[in-house]
């Protein structure tokens, strides 16, 4: 670094440290948000990991959009910048030194924020170097915005007013403090998603969140592009409108037309997001990460008249162990029992069979499926949804693309370590008893009729019901059974095709037949079917489907 540039950076840092208001925006302001997020998201585990993008964006906004213009306007009012202009150092070098000093102060605030989050949440960053790159890109963009504010504001109070006009909408509607997923599922608020596409704050959050806990910069391509474009537009505007003397007023500046460069960048990224259909927020990858699934892998089970895919099933990784859960009922595998003589599935898409009457207290747990209200049909008259010979229907699910996958509400799904739809980490192996149960279920799935129906959507739905029902029963194997189910699914479908089917199920959880829920006794899973809450099981099927989409795509 040039000697003059080093001296300018050093002088700027010393003056910055004397400005208490600027220091408050750079350091106290982010800490307040950190404490608020700890309280609001105290149930998250790990704590704060899903909000790193928001916290870092707030940190940069405080230092760049408030701290920088506050100190610059204050110094301009005191005549500091007029004396800078009279020095033999070039104006470009003076401005560059000032921005470098601001970047160093913001970087220090960001490091403190990251360290505090990691200590509180007890997690590690997935892409630390890429996070630094993303942080630098966002700082560049927002420093440019802060420079624009400094050139437009004539006084320090004007800085506060202009900053709030930009900061508050970005905070609430731009995805910085309020997650955009909140507005996704309500038709009356989806306009917020379209409006937020024009705010650079949402892209700052997305690009840093992907690097903190996600797919990295490669998974945030458009967001990174949007950040760079807004930074360039703001830098051009700030350079053209820069003022050295407090007596120069913004309204008398002949270069005001250059504001269109900054505004045009915001419009460009918004139109680009609309054109690319990037309106739905892109969540970071959930914790369901392994591509190689541990546990027993059943043989491929092609549907009737449908050849098995040529792809091979990934080799299983070593089976891990899990501390025994004392509250969960021990499940002893038994030999699969033959299906009942007659099961009639009604046309109702939600309730197709009534459960049997409750058994008297002390009686043995029954595994018989529910008796239908109408007279039983013959054994040959089994429902088409449970018979392998049923012809496959149309396949609208094949139209799903990556855009549809990204629109799934991933941020609303319970995390893998919660009580609903839990999934054990890849390195957390079941103990011997649970592993034996898993092996028995995997072996029984080879010949399980609901897992062999011709309709691929219904077949996947039936197999997912196994994990969802065991999850509702809170059995010991619930955290490890999803690996077995995934092995079966990937033995029958290619990953892209499977992701499309799972996406369809996630978007249509109430459709299809659910009689497979009452046939788990054929897999050696002995439950009291009177306890089943079918709508709840369908809801868990939706959540598992969303998680499995990211699993098979490796996002």
N, C-alpha and C positions, 0 to 999 in steps of 0.2 A: 504494500500500500504506500502511495506517495506520502512524503513527509507532511505536506500541507493538508492532505486529506486526513491523516492521523490526528493532526492538531485540531482540525475542525471537529472530528468525532469526539475527541477528548473534551473540548470546550463545550460542545453540545450536551455531553453526558453530565458535566458538572452543573450546567445551567438547568438541565432537566431535573436533577436531584434536588434543586432548590425550589422547584415548583410543586407545592404540596397538592394542589388540585390535580395536576397531571399525574402525580404519583398515586393519588387515591383512585383515579380511573384505571390506572394500569395494574394495581395490586390489591387494593381493598375491594373494589368492585367485583373482580372475579372470585375472590374468597367468599363474598356474600352469596353469590350464585352457587358456589360449591356447597356451602352449608345448606342452602335451600334444596338443592338436588338430593343431598343426603337424607333430608327429612321426607321429601316427596316420594323418593324411590327406595325407601329403606327396606322394602321386601324383595328387591332385586338381589340375585345371587349369581355372580359376584356383583357387589354394589358398584354402581357408577359405570360399569363397562359399556352399557348401551348408550351412554350419554357423553362419551368423551368428545365426540364431534361438536355437540352443543356447548360444552364447557370451554373448549379451546376457542371456538368461534367467539363466544362472549369475551374471553380474555383478549383476543386480538381486536375486537370491536372497541373495547374499553380503551386500549392503548392507542389504536390507530385513528378512530373516529372521534375520540374525545381528548385523550392525552396529547396527541400530536397537534391538532389545531388549537387547543387551549394554550399550549406553550408557545406556538408560533405567533398567534395573534397577540398574546401578552408581550412577547419580545418585540413584535412590530410596533406595538403602542409605546414601548419604552425607547424606541429608536435603535434597537440592537441591529435589526436587519438593514437599516440605512447605513450603519457603520460597516457592516459586512460588505455592502455594495461598493464602498469606497476603498476597500482593501485590494491589494494586487492579485488576489486569488480569483479565478474565474467563477462566475455565478453558478455554472453547472456543478463545479466541484463543491461549492458551498452547500448547495441543495443535496447533492449526493451524500456528503458527509453527515448532514442532518438526518437524512433518511436511514443511513447505516446505523447511526446512534440510536434512532427510534427502534429499528429492527432488533438491535441487541437487547434493548430494555424489554421489548415484547417477548423476545425469545426466552429471556430469563423468567418472565412471568409465566410463560407456557411450560417451561421445565418444572417450575415449582408446582404448577397445577397438575401436571402429569404425575409427578412424584407423590403428591398428596393423594391423588385418586388411586394410585397403585397401592399405597400404604393402607388406605381406608378400605378399598375393595379387595385387596389381596389377589390381584391378577397380574398377568404379564402382557405386554404389547405383542401383537403378532408381527407387525412390520415396522419396527422402530425407525429404521433409516428412511423408509418411504413416508412415515408420518412426519419426519423432519422436513422432507421435500414438500409434502402437502402443506405443512404449516408455513413454510417459507412462501409458497405460491399464494396462499390465502393472505398472509401478511403483506405481500407485495400489492395485491389487489385492494385491500382495505386501507393500506397506507396511501395509495393513490386517491381513494375516496376521502380520507382525512385531509389530504392536500387540497382537494377541491373545496371542502368545507372551510379550510383556513383561508382560501383565496376569496370565497364568497362572503365570509363574516367580517364585518368591520370592527366588532368589539367582542370581548370574551362572552358577555351574555348572549350575543348573537350566535356564537359557537354552540352554546348549550341548546338554544332553540332549534337551530338547523340540525344539530346532532340528534336531538330527540325526534324530530320529524322523520329522520331516516331510521334511527335505531329502534323505536318502538314498533312501527309496522313490521320491520324485519324480525323483531323478536317474537311477535304474536302471530303474524300471518306468513312470515317467511321461513318458518321451520327451525328457528334458532332455539327458542325456549319451549315452544309447544310443538310436539311432534306432528308432522303432517298426516300420519296414519290416523289421527283423531278425526280428521275430516273426510277420510276415504269412504266410510261405509254409510254415511248419511247423505242422501241425495240433496238435501237442502244446504249442505256446506261444501259440496265438491267444487264450487266456484273458487274456494280458497286455494285449491291445488293449482288451478289455472293462474290465479293471481300470483301465487308464490313462485311460479316459474320465471317471473321477471325480476325476482330479488336474488342478488348474489349470495345472500346468507344461507339459503338452503343448499346451494352447491358447495359452499365452504363446509357446512356440517357434513354433507355426504362424503366428500373426498377425504376428510380427516377421519370420519368414523370407519370408512372402509379400510384405512391404513391402521387404525388402532385395533379393530377387531372385525376383520372382514377379508375381502379378497385382494386388498391392496389397491394401488393406483390403476392396475389393469381392470378392476371391476368398477372404477369410477371415471371412465374415460371422458364422458360428456361433461361431468361435473368439473373435472380438471380443466377441460377446454373452456367452460363457462367462466371459471375463476380467472384464467389467463386473459380472456377477452375483456372482462370488466376491468381488470387491472390495467391493461393497455389503454383502454378508453379513458379511465380516470387519470392516468399518468399524462396523457396528451393534454387533457383539459387543465390539469393542475399546472403544467408547464406554461401553457399559453396565458393563463389568467394570473400567474404569480405576481404579487405586489410586494415592493420593498418598503414602502413608506405608508404610515398610518393615514396620511393626508390623501392618499389615493383611495377613492371610494369605488366599491364594486359597480354601482350603477353608472359610473362615468367611464368604466372600462370598455374600450372599443372591441375587445376580444371576447365579449360575452357569448358570441355565436358558437364558441368552442365548447360551451356546455353541451351542445348536441353530441359531441364525441362520447361523453360519459353516458348521457341518456340513451344514445344510439346503441351502446354496448349492452345496456340492460334490455332494450327492446330486441336486440339481435338474439340474445340467449333465450329470451322468452319465446320468440317465434320459432327458434330452433328446437326448443323443447316440445312445443306443440307439434311441429312437423315430424319430429322423431318419436312422438308419443312417449316422451320422458316425463309426463306430468305426474304419474304415480311415483311416490318416493321410493328410492331403491334402498332397501334395508341392508344392513350388514349381515353377513352369513351367520346363521345360528350356530350353536355349539355342536350340532350334529355333524361331525367332520369326517369320519373314516370312510374311505372308499373301499377298503377290504373289510368285509364284515366277519367278525369272529363268530364261532359257533358252528353247529352242524349244518351242512348244506344238503338239502334233499336233491334227488335227481330231477332233471327237467321234466315238467309235466305238460306236454303239449295238449292243447284243447282238441276235442274231437274234430277231425278233418283239418286241423291247423298244424303245420309242421313246426317243430321247435326251432327257435332262432339258432343261427350258426355260431353265435358268440358263446364263448366259454365263461363259466362262472368263476369269479375271482377266488383265488385260494384263500382259505380262512386264516386269520392270524391267530396266534396262541390265545387260548381262552383264559381270561382273568378271573379274579375272585372278588366276591362282594361280602361284606359283613352281613351276617344274618339279621333279618328284620323280625323282631320278636312278635310284633303285633300281627303280622300277616299270617293267614292260615297256611299251613303246610299242605302242599298239593302233591299227592301221591299218584304217579302215572299208573293207569290201568290199561288193560287190553281194550282196544276200540270195540265198542258195542255196535251191533248192526243197527241201521236206521229203523225207525218205527214203520209199521206196516203201511200207514197212510198219513201224509201230511199235506194238507191243502193250503196253498198260498193264495190269499185273496188279492183282488186287483188294487186295493188300497195301498198307495205307495209308502205309507208310514206304518200302519198297524196291519199286519197280515195274519197274525195268529194270536189267539188269546191264551194267556198262561194258565196252567192248571190251578185247581183250588189249593189253598195253603194246606200243608201237611200238619197233622197234630204235633204238639210239642213232644220232643224226644224221639220222633221218628227219624229214620235214616234219611240222609239227603238224597233227594230224587234227581235223576238225570234225564227223565223222560221229557220230550218236548211237549209244548202245550197242545191241548186237545182242541181242535177247531169247533166253532159253534155249530156249523152245519154238519150233516151226516158225513162220516169219513168216506173218502173215496177208496178205490181199490189200490193195491200197492203199485199197480202200473201207472196210476194217474197221479204221479208226483208233479208238482208245479214245474212250469217251464223254466223258471228262474233257477231251479235246483237240479235240472236234468242236463247232462252233457250234450244231448242230442238237439237242444234248442238252437235254431239257426241264429247266427249273430245279427244284430240289428245294424242300422246305419251308424257311422262312426264320425259324428261331428267333432269329437275330441281331437281328431287329427289336425284340425285347423289351428290348434294352440301353438303359439310361438314364444320366444324369450320375453317378449313384451307382456304376454299374459302371465308367464311365470313370475315376472318381477312385480306384477300388480297384486299378487296374493298378499293378504294381510299378515306378513310374517311377524311383525312387531306385536301383534295381539295374541300370538300363540304362547301358551305357558312355556317357560324355559325348561330345559331337559332335566333340571334338578328339582323341579316342583313336584307337587303331589298328583298332578294331572299330566298325563302323557309323558311320564318320566322316561329317560333313556340314559343308560349308564355310559360313562366315558369309555372310550375304546380300550384303555389300559386298566379298566376295573372289571376283573373277571368274577363270575359267580363261584360260589363254593361247590363242592362235589355234589351235594344233594340237589341244588338248583340246576347244576349242569346236567345231572341225570334226567330231571324233569324236562329240560329243554331238548335233550336228545330224543326223549320219548315223543314229544310233540312234533319235532321235525320228522321223525320216522312216520308218525301217523298222518302227517299232512300229505305224504306221497299218495295216499289212497283216499283222501277226504273228498267226497263228492262235491260239496260246494266250492272247493278249490280247483275244480276241473270243468266248470260250466263253460259253454262255448262263448258266451258274451264276455269279452275281455274286461269290460268295465265292471260287470257284476262279479266276475272272478276275483279281480283285485279288491273290490269292495268287501267280498266275503273273507278274503285273507286278512284284510285290515281289521275286520270285525274281531278276529281272534285277539289281536293286541289290544283293541279298545275295550273288549269285554273283560279280559284279564286285568286291564288297568282299573276298570270300575270295581272289580272284586278286590283290588289291593292285594293281590297274591304276591308271593315272594319273587316270582320270576318276572314281574311286570317290567322291570328296568332293563332286562336282557332279552325278553321275547321279541322286541322290534328287530333285533339283528337276525333272528331266525326267519321272521316274516320277510325281511328284505332279501335274504338269500333265496327264498322261494320265488319272490317276484322277479329278481334279476336272473333267475334260471329260466324264466318263461318269456321275458320281454327284453328287448334292447333298451338301453337307458333313455334314449329320446322318446321312444314310444311309451315307456313306463311313466316318464314325467308328464306326458300329455294326458294319460289316463288319470294319474293322481291329481293333476290340476283340474280335470273335469269333476272328479269326486269332491274336491275341496270346494268347488263352486256350486255343486248340486248335492249337498250332504243328505237331503231329505228324500232323494229319489232312490229307486231300486228296491229290491227285496231284502229283508233282514232276517229271513228264517234261519240263516246260518248261525245267528246268535244262539239259537236254541239247540244247536247240534254240536256243541263243544264237547259233550260227553264222548263223542266218537274219537276225540283227540286225547282222551284220558283226563280231561279237565272237568272235575266234578263240582258243579255249583248248583245252588238252588235257583232255578229259573224264575221263581216268584220275585226275586230281588232285582230283576233287570229293569232298568229305566232305558227303554229303547231310544227316545230322543237324546238322552245324555250320551248313549253309546254312539249314536250318529254324530254328535258334536265332537266326540273324541276322535272319531274316524276322520272328520274334517281336519282336526289339528295334526293328527299323524300324517295325513296326506300332504299337508303343507310342509311339514318337516322333511318328509321323504323326497319331495320335489328338489329341495336344495341338496339333499344327500346324493341323489343319483346324478344330478348335473355337476356336482363338485364345486358349487359356487361358494 
